């Protein structure tokens, strides 16, 4: 309480309490676990070990998992679908995990994916949309700029959207990998 009282004396700050009723809005996350139902989206660039781990994690918390791939051309679209059919039989034989390929003719990744997530939220407003981001954890600090820039931009964009939970799945790279 002392910290809050000290804030009252800062001329550039406004301190207030927000009641539970004022915080609730149609796209907010439910307060009770029994009311929470997840729909997980895992943005994927390719179908590799990291992707499969992230999809398995998503499937462990939800019956509805979407692997979302943004395709930049027709060949990319066909390749990911062919690989998905091969992998799906071995790893995701149940109907709980599906592939959604989002066409992006302008080679943009972020905007088409965000539009898809907005549409998904509109179709399923009663569910908590959980976006699971596979992220590489590199061995050295100087390797960081080479990886995770798309995930970082996506995470920043998603944090501004109410009703979306963002979960990072770290995948550690050993030196020399």
Buried (B, 14 or more C-beta within 10 A) or exposed (E): EEEEEEEEEEEEEEEEEEEEEEEEEEEEEBEEEEEEEBBBBBBBBEBEEBBBBBBBBBBEEBEBBBBBBBBBEEEBBEBBBEBBEEBBEEEBEEEBBEBEBBEBEEEEBBEBBBEBBEEBBEEEEEBBBBBBBBBBEBEEEEBEEEBBEBBEEBBEBBEEBEBBBBBBBEBEBEEEE
